[in-house]
């Protein structure tokens, strides 16, 4: 259980006290696999059509250790959902709040890049789309706001400017790698512009795996330090290994989106990621596409010494495979130790497949 008295803390109070905030993980990719989201537009009608499925996934992340229930509102703006957008945003807020109330979690209202920016850089029109979602989030009284998955820092700045119209803390994450945004603005400069726009929390999400995302975070941190600016750092990468992707990330890999299974990170990979993120100074640590509840539990278990407790899901998981010490086969009992899992080089079982791919773009 979480320490008593934590429930009243907001996101900034938690981060400013040095607390580790654990985000949630994959919704679109996971619910597509479970049969509740259609690939392509990747819109979240499931909050209305299949609320039990969304509620269950929120519950799994909460049980695994998530401190934030992010509203399932990715691509839920009017440009993508037409007349359904308002009902979808409201239902997503209700589901997130319902589950957050069952544990030590905050609700974050989430917006993302629009489908029209790359064709029409119409600031007023785009800000109107963001503002519509913000009005629902304010009505539903979310705890803080996240602008995520932005390829262009200009549009991300517009999002922050709109979200700052409310009195809630604003986090912003871009879906960029070390090469920067699609207009070649460096990660460090992106971070500086976002903090100057009013974001209290900055970072990256999606598009790239844990290792690449942490390299980008390091560049963002350096940029902020060079500019003399302070902000909390946040990282929510893919749950897939993507060392071979190009500037636009995993969407250009030939396996996207239906053949990514061989790239899934192990729980031990995610423990390593969590420790490296923490050592870098990141205190909001979560995941995005491909990040399953057991991955979130791995973050919570790795950082349990700093946090002082384990999540409920750890009741069914022995640390570093320790539960295997009850196995009848001695060679499996021998795997009940940290050194075994830390040093394992997992095979894919696909002898005729390459270990890396060539991006299509």
N, C-alpha and C positions, 0 to 999 in steps of 0.2 A: 504494500500500500504506500501511497505517497505521504510525506510528512504532513501532519496536521497544520492547518492554517495556510496551505498553499493555494487553496481554491480561489481566494480573492485576488491573487496576483495577476496583473495584466502581462502582456507579452514583453513590454519594455522593462517592467519591474523585475521580471524573471531574468531577462538577459543582463540587465545592469547589476544584478546581484551575483552574476557569474554562473547562474544555473544553466545547465544544458537543456535546451528545448528540442524535443524529438518530433519531427514532422511526421506526416503520414506518407503513403506510397502511391502505387499505381492504381488508377481507377479506369481510365479508358481502355488500356490494353488488357487489364485483368477482366473487366466486365465484358469486353469483346470475346475473350476466350470462354467466359462463362455463359455467353449467349444473350447478353442484355444490351450491347452497344454494337452499332454497325460501323465497320471500318469505312473510311472515306471522308465524310464530313466530321466524324468523331464528335457528335453532339450528344448531350446528356439527357435525352428524353426519359431515360430509365428512372429518374427521380419521381416521375409521374406514372410511367407505365409499369415499372417494377420496383416500387419503393423498398420492398423487403430485401431485394438483392443489394441495393445501395446501403441500406441500414446494416445488413450483415457485414459488408466489407468495412464500413466505418467501425463496427464493433470489433472486428478482427484486428484492425490497426490499434484501436484503443487498448485492447487486451494485450497486444504485443508491446505497448509502451508509448504510443503516440501521445503527445501533449497538445496536439492541434488537430481539430477536425476541420479540414478545408472543405468548403462547400463544393459540391460536384457541379460546378458552373463553367467548366472549360468550354469555350466556344458557344456560350449561352447568351450571346448578344443578339440584338434584333437582326443584324445583317446575316446571321447564320440560321436563326430559328423563327424569323418572321413573328407571327402573332403569338407563338408559344413561349417566347422568351420570358415574359413576366411570371407566368405560372411556374415555369421550370426553376427560375431563380428563387422564388418564394418557397417552393417545395424542397429545394436543395438546402436552404437555410434551416428549415424546420427539421429535416432529417439530421443535419450536422449538430444542431442544438440538442435534439433529443438524445443522441448518443454521447455528446460531450458531457451532458448532465449526469451520466452514469460513472464518470471518473474525473480525473484531474486534467481536464482538457479545455482549451479555448476554441472558439469558433472563428475561423478566418474566411471572410468573403473574398472570392477569387475572380479576377478578370484576366483576360489574355489578349494577345495581339488580334487585331481585326483582320477580316479577309479582304478589306478594301484598301489598306494602306499602300501596298505595293503597286496598286493601279492608280489610286487617286489620293494624293497626300493632302486630303481635305481636313485640316485640323479641327474645324468646328464640327463637321459631321462625325468624325471619329470620337471627339470628346463627348458628343451627345450620346453615342453608344455606351461609352464608359459610364457616363452620368446616370443613364437609365438603370444600369445594374447597381450602381452605388445607392440610388434611391431605395431599391429593394433591400439592400444590405443594411441601410440605416433604419428602415422600417422594422426589419427583423432583429435589429440590435446586435449585430455581430461584434465580436471583441476587437478584431483588427482586420486589416485589409492586405491582400496580396495581389500585386500585378505581376503575372508570370508569363513565361514563354514569349519573350520579345526578341525578334531577330535584329531590330533596328532601335538604336538608343533614342532616336528622335521620338518614335511612337511611345517608347517606354516612359520618357519624360512627360509626354502628354498625359499618360495614364496616371503617373504620380501626381501631376498638377491637379487632375480631377479628384483623385482620392483624397488629396489634402484638403478638399473643400469640406470634408467631414472632420469630426474631432477625434478620429480614431488613428492609431499608429499605422504607418504604411511600410510594407515590405515590398521589394521589387526584385525579381530575378529574370535574367536574360538567358535565352537558349543559345549561348555562344560558346565557342572554344577559345583556345589561346590566341587565335588569329584575329579575334574581335568580331564586331558586328558585320552585317552584310554591306555596309558602306566603309568598311575597313577602319572603324573607330576602335582603338585598342581597348582591351578589358579595363585597364586602369583608367582611361579617359571616360569610358562608359560609367564606371563606378562614381567618378567625380561628378559627372553631370547629374546622375540620379540622386546623389546626396544633396547637391546644390538645389535640386528641384523639390527636396523636402522628404526624401525617404530616410527612415531611421534604420532600416535593415536592407542590405543589398547582397546580391549574389547571383548564382546561376541555377537553372533547373533544366532537366530533360536534355535531349539531343546527343549527349555525350556520356560515356561511362564514368565511374568514380575517379579513376586515375587522371583522366583528361580534365574532368571538372575541377579537381583540386589544383591542377596546374593553372587553370583560369582563375580560380579563387586567389591563388598566390599573387597573380598579376593585378587583380583588383585591389588586394590589400596593399600592395606596393604603391599603386597609383594614389590611393587615399592617403597613405603615409607621406608620399612626396608632396601632395597638395595641402598637407596639414589638416585633413578632414577626418572626422571620426564617425564610424557607423558600426552597427552590429553586422556580423557576416553570417550568411545563410547559404547552404548548399543542398540541392535535391537532385542528384544525378539519375541516370538510367540504372536499372538493375542488370544491365548487359555490359559485356566488355566490348569496346569499340575502338581499339587502337588504330584500326585501318580506315576509319571514316575520314572524309574531307571536311571542308570548312562548314558545311551545312549539317554535319552530324549523321546520325544513324539513318535518317530518312533516305539518304542516297545509297545506302548499302543494298545490294541485291536481295538480302534476306528480309528487308523491311516490307510489310509488318508481320507476315505470316510464317517466317522461317527463322525466327531469332532464338529459338529455344536452346540451341547449342552454345549460345553466348551468355546464358544466364549466370550471374555471379553466385558463388556459393555463400553460405552464411559466414564462412570463415573469411572470404574476400571482403565481406561487408564489415566484419569486426576490424579488419585492417584499415579499411576506409574510414571507419568511425574514429579510430585512434589517430590517424593521420590528419583528419579534419580538425579534431580537438587540438592536436599539437600545433596546427596552423593558426589557431585562435578562433576557429569557427565554433559558434555556440548554438546555432540553429541548424540541426543536422537531420535530414530526412531523405526521401527518395521520390522518384517520378516513375515513368513507364517501366514496367518490368520489376518494380520494387514490391515484393510480396510481403505479407505480414511477418513471415519468419525472418525476412531481411531487417525489418524494423526492430524485431526482437533482438537481432544480433547487435544493432546499435545500442539498445538499452542494456544488454548484457556486457558489452565491451566497456561501456561507460558507467556501469553500476558502482565501481569504487568511488568515482567522482560524485555521482548522484545520490548514493547512500541506500539504494533499494533496487530490487528487480521488478520487472513487470509481471502481472498475473500469468502470462503465457509461459513464463520460465518455470512454473510449477510442473510443466510437462516436458522440460528440456534440461538435461544434465550439462553443466558447463563443460565445454570442450569435449563433448562426447562421453562424459563420465557415466552416463546411463548404460553404456555398453559393457560396463564391468560385471553386469549380471548375466551376460550372454553365455550360452552353453559351449560355444566354440571358442577355443583359446585364441585363435588368430583374430577373431573379432573382438574379444576382450582386450587384446593388445592395442586396439585402436582407441581405447578410452583414455586418451591423453592428448594434451595440447600439441606436443611436438609432432605427432602423427598428422594432425589436420592442418597445422600451419605449413608443413612441408610437402603436403600432397600436391602432385601435379595431375589433376583430373583428366582422364582421357574422354574423348567425345564418342568413342565407339563407331566412328565413321572413317574407315581406313582410306577411302577414296576421296575424301573431302579435304580442301585446303584449310589451314589454320587461320588464314586471313583472306579477305575478299578485296576486289577492286571496286571502288565506288562507281556508280553509273553516271555520276556528274562531277 
